[in-house]
């Protein structure tokens, strides 16, 4: 099984969301549905970055690492590097 760390972007909010899942497409669909939580504030989330991991714990550790950055610049640099 493959686990992913992903970054979503909302143009409406001009914000990024970092998460992890084994099913990115299904998870994105749930983010776009009516629910409570951070991603409920917008319905224009789109996937802008992903990394794949074999172990769930590795994906969770990477998600925590990116979230601890608390730096939009570092996140945008990561996204840009991933698109090259």
C-alpha positions in Angstrom: 0.0 0.0 0.0 1.1 3.5 -0.8 0.5 6.5 1.5 0.7 10.1 0.4 1.5 13.5 1.9 -0.4 16.1 -0.1 -0.8 19.8 -0.3 -4.0 21.5 -1.4 -4.4 25.1 -2.3 -7.5 27.3 -2.2 -7.4 30.4 -4.4 -10.5 31.8 -2.6 -8.7 31.7 0.8 -5.2 32.0 -0.6 -4.2 29.2 1.8 -2.5 25.8 1.7 -3.7 22.6 3.5 -1.3 19.8 4.3 -2.5 16.3 4.9 -1.9 12.6 4.4 -3.9 9.7 3.0 -3.8 6.5 1.2 -6.5 7.7 -1.3 -5.8 11.3 -2.4 -8.7 11.5 -4.8 -11.2 10.2 -2.3 -9.7 12.5 0.4 -9.9 15.6 -1.9 -13.6 14.7 -2.6 -14.3 14.7 1.1 -12.5 18.0 1.6 -14.8 19.5 -1.1 -18.0 18.2 0.5 -20.0 19.9 3.3 -18.3 19.2 6.6 -16.8 21.0 9.5 -13.1 21.8 9.7 -10.5 24.0 8.0 -11.2 22.9 4.5 -14.9 23.5 4.8 -14.4 27.2 4.4 -13.8 26.9 0.6 -14.9 24.6 -2.2 -12.1 25.3 -4.6 -9.3 23.2 -3.1 -7.0 21.6 -5.7 -4.0 19.3 -5.4 -0.7 21.1 -5.9 1.8 18.6 -4.5 2.2 15.0 -3.3 4.8 12.7 -2.1 4.5 8.9 -1.9 5.6 6.6 1.0 5.5 2.9 1.6 5.0 3.2 5.3 2.1 5.1 6.9 4.4 6.3 9.7 6.8 7.9 7.3 4.0 9.8 5.6 2.7 11.0 8.9 6.2 12.1 10.0 6.6 14.0 6.8 3.2 15.7 7.2 4.2 16.8 10.7 7.6 18.1 9.4 6.0 20.2 6.7 3.3 21.6 9.1 6.0 22.5 11.7 7.7 24.7 9.1 4.9 27.3 9.4 6.4 28.9 6.4 4.5 29.7 3.3 7.8 30.4 1.5 9.2 26.9 2.3 5.9 25.2 1.3 5.8 27.2 -2.0 9.5 26.2 -2.6 8.6 22.6 -2.0 5.7 22.8 -4.5 7.9 24.4 -7.1 10.6 21.8 -6.7 8.0 19.1 -7.1 6.8 20.5 -10.4 10.3 20.5 -12.0 
